[in-house]
Amino acid sequence: MSHSRGGLVGELLGRGQLIDQDGEARPPFDSTDFGLFDDPKYKAELKDLKELGALLAEKRINFSRFVRVACPARGTSLMRGRLDRWLNLILDTARPSSRLANSETRSAVSN
């Protein structure tokens, strides 16, 4: 079981266990994955991805079950900005509705 960014690590380890339809081991990354890094500005990242793929294929870390809990598999856009701003916005938006709910509940109970 993994939580948060540990899920990303688990996803990578899972890629090291990929098999084809014949049950044979297949590379962790393929041309589709590498194609995402075609732009020359991603040359270093592509090199790193190929090295990671080779390492995962070599190690073949084995596990039978994997559970992700709150894994930011699509990225962490909130963390790129200022998380405090997002939390303040959420809390500021929630406060009036909770006050209203509390006052309505209070008046309903007291009547």
FITOR-300169 format. One record per residue (C-alpha): residue number from 1; residue in three letters; y negated, z, x negated. Coordinates in steps of 0.1 Angstrom, whole numbers. Layout:
// residues N
<pt resi="NUM" resn="ALA" north="Y" up="Z" east="X"/>
...
//
This chain:
// residues 111
<pt resi="1" resn="MET" north="0" up="0" east="0"/>
<pt resi="2" resn="SER" north="-34" up="-8" east="-13"/>
<pt resi="3" resn="HIS" north="-69" up="-1" east="-1"/>
<pt resi="4" resn="SER" north="-102" up="-20" east="-6"/>
<pt resi="5" resn="ARG" north="-103" up="-40" east="-38"/>
<pt resi="6" resn="GLY" north="-68" up="-28" east="-47"/>
<pt resi="7" resn="GLY" north="-58" up="-53" east="-21"/>
<pt resi="8" resn="LEU" north="-72" up="-81" east="-42"/>
<pt resi="9" resn="VAL" north="-50" up="-70" east="-71"/>
<pt resi="10" resn="GLY" north="-20" up="-69" east="-47"/>
<pt resi="11" resn="GLU" north="-28" up="-104" east="-36"/>
<pt resi="12" resn="LEU" north="-28" up="-116" east="-72"/>
<pt resi="13" resn="LEU" north="5" up="-98" east="-79"/>
<pt resi="14" resn="GLY" north="19" up="-115" east="-48"/>
<pt resi="15" resn="ARG" north="9" up="-148" east="-61"/>
<pt resi="16" resn="GLY" north="31" up="-142" east="-91"/>
<pt resi="17" resn="GLN" north="61" up="-140" east="-68"/>
<pt resi="18" resn="LEU" north="56" up="-174" east="-50"/>
<pt resi="19" resn="ILE" north="88" up="-195" east="-45"/>
<pt resi="20" resn="ASP" north="93" up="-230" east="-33"/>
<pt resi="21" resn="GLN" north="114" up="-241" east="-4"/>
<pt resi="22" resn="ASP" north="145" up="-241" east="-26"/>
<pt resi="23" resn="GLY" north="140" up="-205" east="-37"/>
<pt resi="24" resn="GLU" north="127" up="-214" east="-71"/>
<pt resi="25" resn="ALA" north="97" up="-198" east="-87"/>
<pt resi="26" resn="ARG" north="65" up="-218" east="-84"/>
<pt resi="27" resn="PRO" north="33" up="-214" east="-103"/>
<pt resi="28" resn="PRO" north="9" up="-187" east="-89"/>
<pt resi="29" resn="PHE" north="-19" up="-213" east="-87"/>
<pt resi="30" resn="ASP" north="-17" up="-251" east="-80"/>
<pt resi="31" resn="SER" north="-40" up="-281" east="-81"/>
<pt resi="32" resn="THR" north="-57" up="-270" east="-49"/>
<pt resi="33" resn="ASP" north="-67" up="-237" east="-64"/>
<pt resi="34" resn="PHE" north="-78" up="-253" east="-96"/>
<pt resi="35" resn="GLY" north="-98" up="-279" east="-77"/>
<pt resi="36" resn="LEU" north="-121" up="-251" east="-64"/>
<pt resi="37" resn="PHE" north="-133" up="-248" east="-100"/>
<pt resi="38" resn="ASP" north="-139" up="-286" east="-107"/>
<pt resi="39" resn="ASP" north="-176" up="-281" east="-113"/>
<pt resi="40" resn="PRO" north="-183" up="-279" east="-151"/>
<pt resi="41" resn="LYS" north="-204" up="-247" east="-145"/>
<pt resi="42" resn="TYR" north="-170" up="-230" east="-136"/>
<pt resi="43" resn="LYS" north="-153" up="-240" east="-169"/>
<pt resi="44" resn="ALA" north="-149" up="-205" east="-181"/>
<pt resi="45" resn="GLU" north="-136" up="-192" east="-147"/>
<pt resi="46" resn="LEU" north="-111" up="-221" east="-146"/>
<pt resi="47" resn="LYS" north="-98" up="-212" east="-181"/>
<pt resi="48" resn="ASP" north="-95" up="-175" east="-169"/>
<pt resi="49" resn="LEU" north="-76" up="-186" east="-138"/>
<pt resi="50" resn="LYS" north="-52" up="-206" east="-158"/>
<pt resi="51" resn="GLU" north="-46" up="-177" east="-182"/>
<pt resi="52" resn="LEU" north="-41" up="-154" east="-153"/>
<pt resi="53" resn="GLY" north="-16" up="-178" east="-137"/>
<pt resi="54" resn="ALA" north="4" up="-180" east="-169"/>
<pt resi="55" resn="LEU" north="4" up="-142" east="-172"/>
<pt resi="56" resn="LEU" north="15" up="-137" east="-136"/>
<pt resi="57" resn="ALA" north="43" up="-164" east="-140"/>
<pt resi="58" resn="GLU" north="55" up="-147" east="-173"/>
<pt resi="59" resn="LYS" north="55" up="-111" east="-160"/>
<pt resi="60" resn="ARG" north="70" up="-119" east="-125"/>
<pt resi="61" resn="ILE" north="62" up="-84" east="-112"/>
<pt resi="62" resn="ASN" north="85" up="-78" east="-83"/>
<pt resi="63" resn="PHE" north="78" up="-59" east="-51"/>
<pt resi="64" resn="SER" north="93" up="-63" east="-17"/>
<pt resi="65" resn="ARG" north="65" up="-51" east="6"/>
<pt resi="66" resn="PHE" north="28" up="-51" east="4"/>
<pt resi="67" resn="VAL" north="3" up="-37" east="29"/>
<pt resi="68" resn="ARG" north="-34" up="-44" east="27"/>
<pt resi="69" resn="VAL" north="-58" up="-19" east="42"/>
<pt resi="70" resn="ALA" north="-94" up="-29" east="44"/>
<pt resi="71" resn="CYS" north="-91" up="-55" east="17"/>
<pt resi="72" resn="PRO" north="-122" up="-76" east="11"/>
<pt resi="73" resn="ALA" north="-101" up="-108" east="8"/>
<pt resi="74" resn="ARG" north="-130" up="-130" east="18"/>
<pt resi="75" resn="GLY" north="-155" up="-113" east="-5"/>
<pt resi="76" resn="THR" north="-179" up="-84" east="-3"/>
<pt resi="77" resn="SER" north="-211" up="-98" east="10"/>
<pt resi="78" resn="LEU" north="-225" up="-63" east="19"/>
<pt resi="79" resn="MET" north="-221" up="-52" east="-16"/>
<pt resi="80" resn="ARG" north="-240" up="-81" east="-30"/>
<pt resi="81" resn="GLY" north="-272" up="-68" east="-13"/>
<pt resi="82" resn="ARG" north="-283" up="-33" east="-9"/>
<pt resi="83" resn="LEU" north="-256" up="-14" east="10"/>
<pt resi="84" resn="ASP" north="-282" up="14" east="18"/>
<pt resi="85" resn="ARG" north="-302" up="-11" east="37"/>
<pt resi="86" resn="TRP" north="-272" up="-22" east="58"/>
<pt resi="87" resn="LEU" north="-263" up="14" east="65"/>
<pt resi="88" resn="ASN" north="-298" up="24" east="75"/>
<pt resi="89" resn="LEU" north="-300" up="-6" east="98"/>
<pt resi="90" resn="ILE" north="-267" up="4" east="115"/>
<pt resi="91" resn="LEU" north="-276" up="40" east="118"/>
<pt resi="92" resn="ASP" north="-311" up="33" east="131"/>
<pt resi="93" resn="THR" north="-297" up="10" east="157"/>
<pt resi="94" resn="ALA" north="-270" up="35" east="167"/>
<pt resi="95" resn="ARG" north="-293" up="66" east="170"/>
<pt resi="96" resn="PRO" north="-313" up="55" east="201"/>
<pt resi="97" resn="SER" north="-281" up="46" east="220"/>
<pt resi="98" resn="SER" north="-264" up="79" east="211"/>
<pt resi="99" resn="ARG" north="-295" up="98" east="222"/>
<pt resi="100" resn="LEU" north="-296" up="79" east="255"/>
<pt resi="101" resn="ALA" north="-258" up="85" east="260"/>
<pt resi="102" resn="ASN" north="-263" up="122" east="253"/>
<pt resi="103" resn="SER" north="-292" up="126" east="277"/>
<pt resi="104" resn="GLU" north="-274" up="107" east="304"/>
<pt resi="105" resn="THR" north="-243" up="128" east="298"/>
<pt resi="106" resn="ARG" north="-263" up="160" east="298"/>
<pt resi="107" resn="SER" north="-281" up="151" east="331"/>
<pt resi="108" resn="ALA" north="-248" up="140" east="348"/>
<pt resi="109" resn="VAL" north="-231" up="173" east="338"/>
<pt resi="110" resn="SER" north="-260" up="195" east="347"/>
<pt resi="111" resn="ASN" north="-263" up="180" east="382"/>
//
